[in-house]
Amino acid sequence: MARYQSVDALQNLLAEEIFHQSVSPKKAAGRALGTLVELVTFYMIRDWGLETSLAIERGLPEYGNAEITHNVEFSLHPASVTTSVPIIDRTKTLTPTQILAAARSAGLQVGQKRGNAALLKGNVLRHATVFAEAEGGFWVAHMVGDSADMEITRLKTKPYAMVECKRVGVEQGMKKGPQTIEKAKQGAYVARTVSGLQRVPRSDGSVAAVVKDQKGKLQHYESYYDFLRNAIDQGDVNALANIVLTIGVVSNHGNWFTAETKNKEMRVLAQSYDWLLFFTDDGLAEFIEDVLNGDQDELKATRAAFRANVGRAKGEPTVFTKVQIEAEADRELTEYFAREQPWDRWFNVIAPAPSDVATAREAEADDSLNMLEKAGRYVALAELKKDLHTLKVLHEQEAEQ
């Protein structure tokens, strides 16, 4: 199947073939594409073996100002308990009450029930279902589509990382787009306030770091990137105690396009998140064309779930989002991503700049996205995966002490 030159062209096709009955077909297609970016990000987290740390759309407090919280797409928390519990009857709805009872039968000291959202209802499952709250943490249930078991984890309230997905660019047909720069500013604000690690920009474009360590002492470091890199590599729990690694996933698609010059949104985000990943047009197009619009039998349920989600009536549950998905589609996508491993070809690393401090400073000081992209090529996506696993282990070991 031929590739589209841009995701905008692909969105036009979706608008014509799938969303043609909507009041605004192209905007409806654009929203669907935004949902797909979040969905793919979820499966990357799962494929990287981090799902048992995962919470979805949970409010994170600002550092030093806990009264203000911000919902983020994904947050990763240290787990103090992780266990597998059998699902006795998959034909019955798995409510928080039933999950709570199963957890207690397995010998777990679970807190008070929270909410009514079911982990499994009919053929629709809910990712990262929070079913109970406890002092200093909360309980989450996870399962893959065809699993005979559910994973139950007790997560600490304070995360070690967070992930947000953003669309950037200028609205088609307009000379400038206040909508997306405001979205970028909002994402930048959250990234800068949920972590105790603060940036101190210099006039030459380099960035220093200030953070309070585990002992309560305010520490200053000459290079933001070198400090963070060394603290993770050395497993410095004292230095990392008040840090939440912030990760942004941005995409250019649909009725938004990114100008080749003066991309203010991308620069705002690149200087705010610790890691900024760009989900390429080619990556999103490959997912849509090969998975959602392909003809592979092993992805039949996925295509059906996508179209059912698009055509659902008002009041019907979603069946193809990062939160809820049809169970067989969940199994198919899990196997697809495990088999294809598309992450390196679908995502470009925009930030951090490379370990070479001189190049990093040039990238931050230069007023062009091209320089940021050039610098980002020296940082592999595998480094982020490694960092997240390192932080997970460090914080979980600390919780055991």
N, C-alpha and C positions, 0 to 999 in steps of 0.2 A: 504494500500500500504506500502510495506516494506521501511524502511528508509535506505539511503546509509550511510556507515560508515564515509565518508568524502565528502566534496563538490567537491574535485578533482575527485572522482569516478563519481559523478553526472555530472560534466563538461564533462568527457569522454563520457558519454551517450549522452549529448546534442551535442557534437561534431560529434558523429556517426549518430544520428538520424535527427538533424536539420541543422547542419553546415557542413555536409559532402561535399558539393560542393564548399566550400570556399578554397582558396589557403592554408590557415593554419587553419583547422577546430578548433583545440583546442584553439588557440589564439582568434579566432572569438567568441567561446563560452565564453572565459574568459572576453572579452570586454562586452559581453551581461550580464554576471553576475555582472560586475561592474555597469552597467546601472541599474540593478535590485536593488542594494544596495541604489543607489541614489533615485530610485523610491519609495522604501519602506520608506526611510527617509522622503520624501515629505509627504507621507500619514500619517506618525506619527505626523508631524507638523500640518497637517490639523486636524487630529483626536484630537489633544491637543487644538484645538480652536485658533490657532495662525496664520492662513493663511492670515488674513487681515493685518498682519504685514510683510508679506513675499515679498522679492525680490529674484529673481533667477539669478545667474551668473552676479551679478552687482559688479563693481569694488569698493573695499574698500581702502581708502587711509591709508598709514602708519601714525601712530600717530606722529605728529610733523614734518612730511615730506609728505605733501599732493600731491606733484608732482609724487610720486610713488604710484600706486594703484595695487591691486591684486584681480582678479576675484575669487569669492568663490561660492560654490554650492548654499548656502542659506544664506541670512542675514535677520534679524528681526529688524524692525524699528518702532519707535513710530508713531502712526497714529493721525493726528490732525483732520481729517475728515473721517467718514465712513458712507456710505449711500447705500441703495439698489435701483437700477434703473431697471425697467422692460425691458425685451428684446421684442421688438415689433414683430419681425419676425425672427424666428430661421432658416429659410431657406436661409436667406441672410448672406453674410460675414460681420462679425463685425470688421471693420477696426478701427484704432485709430481715424480717422476722424469721423466715426459714433459714436464711444464711446464718443468722445469729445462733439459732438452735443447733445447726450443724457444726458450727465452730465450737460451741460449748460442749457438744457431744465428743468432739475431738480433743477435749481437755484444755481448750484455750480460755483464758480469763479475759473475756471481751467486755467492752464498756456498754454504754447505753445506746439503744437503737437510734439511728438517725435516718429520717426520710422514708419514702415509700417507693422509690425507683427500683424496679426489678432488674436483677442481673440477667434473667432470661424470662421472656414472656412469649409463648407461642414459638415462632421461629426467629424472633428478634432478640439479640443480646445487647447488653449495655457494657461498654468498656469501662474499666476502672470504677466499679460501682462502690460508692462509699455507703456502708451499712451501719456503722457505729462510730461514736466519738469516745475518746478516752483522754485522761489527763495527759497533756503534752503530746497528743497524737490522735490518730484516727485509723479506722479499719477499712480495708478495701478488698473487694473480691474481683478476681480476673478469670476469664476463661477464653479459650479459642473455640471457634464454631462447633466442631464435632467432638470436643473433649468430654471424657467421662468424669473428669475431675474439675474442681475450681481451685485456684490458688488464692489463699487468704493471707494478707499481710497487714501487719501493724506498722504504720508509717509515722515518723516523727513530724511534728507540725512544721518545723523549719526545714525548707528544702535545701539541697546542695546545688540545684540548677533549675532554670526555668526556660521555656521555649514559647515564643510567640510567632505567629504568622501574619505577614502584612503584604498588602498590594501597594505598589508604588507607581507613580507616573502622573501623566496629565490626561484628563478626560478627553476622549476623542471629540473633535469638533470645537475644542476650546483652546485658547492660547496659553492659558495657565490654569492650574487646578488646585484651588484651595483645599479641596477635599482630601487629597492624598498627602499634602504637606502637613495637614493637621493630624492625619493618621500617623505619619512618621514622627511628628513631635510627641504625640501621645505615647507611641511605643518607646521613644527615646526617654521620656520622662519616667515611665515605669522601669525601664532597664537601669536607669541611674539611681532610682530610689529604693528598690527592694534589696539591694546589696550594700553592705558596709564599705565595700571597696569604692573609693571615689577618685575620679580623674582630676588632675591638676594640669591644664594645658599651659604650655610655654609659648612665647612669641615666635620661636623657630618652628613650631608645629609639633614638637615632641610632647610627650605626656608623662608626667610623674604620677605617683600613686600615694594615697593616704588611706590608712585603714587602722582600726583599733584591733589589736591582737587579743588572743584568748585571755590574757592576764589583765586586760583593760588599758594597756598602754598604747597611745597613738603613735603609729609608725609611719615614716616617710620613706619612699623609695624613688630613686632617680628615674627609673623606667617602669612604666605601668606594665608593659608587656613582659619585660624580663622578670619582674617580680612575680607575676602570675604564673609564668612558665616555670620558674625555679621552685616556687612554693608547691606546685602540683607535682613536679618531677621528684622533689625531695620528700614529699609526703609530710609537709610542715603543717601539722594540725593547729599549732599555735597561731600561725599566720593566716590560715584559711578559716578560722573559727567563725568569722562574721561575714564571710563572702558567699554570695549566691552567684554561680556562673550563669551569665545571661546570654541566651542564644536567640537570634532572630532568623526567621526564614522568610525571605521576600521573593515575590514573583512579579513578572511583568506580563499581564495577560488581559484578555477580554476587552472591555471598553476602556481599559487603561493602557497607555503605552509609555515607554520610557524614552525621553529625548536623548540623543547621543551626547549632548553637551549640557553642562550646568544642571546635572541631575541632583538637585538640592535634597530631595527625599533620601536618596541612597547615601549621600554623605552624612546627613543627620543621623541615620541609623548606624552607619559604619563606625562613627565615633562615639556611639552610645552602648552598643552590645559588645560583650567580650568576643563573641563569635557571630558573624553575619554570613548566612548561606544564601546563595541565589539559586532558586529553582528555575532552571533555564526553560526557554520556550520549547526547545527540542525535547526536553525531558517531559514536560507536561503534555506535549503533542503525542509523544510515544505512548504515554499512559492512556490517553484518550483513544487514540487510533487502534492500538494493539490490544488493550484490555477492554475498554468500554464499547468500542465499535468494531472489534475484531470478530473472528469466527472460531476461536479455539474452544473445543468442548469443555476443557478444564476450567474455563472462565464463564461458563454459561449462566450460573447463578449470579455472578457478579454483574453481568450485563442486565439481567432481569431485575436485580435489586436497584441498580442505577435508574432504570426507566420507571420502575415502580415508585421510587422516591420522587422523581420528577412529576409523575402523574397522580400522586396521592391527593385525595380529597381533604378538605379542611377538617382538622381534628384527628386525622389518621396519623399514626406515629411515623417518624422518619426511619428509613431503613438503609440509609447509605451516607452516614456522617461519621466523624471521629468519635462521637458519643454512642450512637446506636447504629446497628447494621444487621442485615439478615445473616443468620448464623452460617449458612452454607457459603455465602459470599465472603464472610470473614475467613473461613477455612481456605477458600480458593486464593484469596489475596495473600494470606500468610505464606502459603506454599509458593505462590508466584514470586514474591519478593525474596524468599529464601533461595529460590532457584536462580533468579535473574541477577540479583545483587546489582541493581542499577545505580546505586547511590553516587559513585564517583563520576559517572557520565551525566547524571541528572542535575547534580549540584556543583556550583562553583563556590569556593571560599573567598569572600570579599574581605572579611576581617576575621582573625587578626592578621596584621602584616607579618612578614616572615621574622624568624628569630634574629636575623641580621638587623640590629638596631638602626644602623644608618639608613637602610632601605625602608624600614618602618617609618622613620621620621620623614623621609622624602614622600612616602605615600600619604601621610597625614597632612603634610604641609602643602602638597600639590592640590590644586583646585580642579582636578579632573578625575572622573570615575575610572578612566583608563589606567591611571597610575595605581589606584586601589586594586583594580583587577590584576594588574601586572604583579603587584606585591603579593596578592592573595594566592597566586599560582604556586608559590613556594610552600604553602601550608596545606598539608594533606587532610582530607576529611577524616581519615583514620586516626589522626591525632586527637580530634574531638571525641571520637568514640573511646579512645584510650583514656583521655582526661576524665570523662564521665564515669567510667568504671573505676578509675583511681579514686575519685571523690566519693563514690558510693562505698567502696571498701573502707576508706579512711574514716568516714563519718559513722559507718556501722560498727567498726571496731571501737571507736570512741564511745558509742552508746552502750557497748557491752561492759565498759570499765566502770 
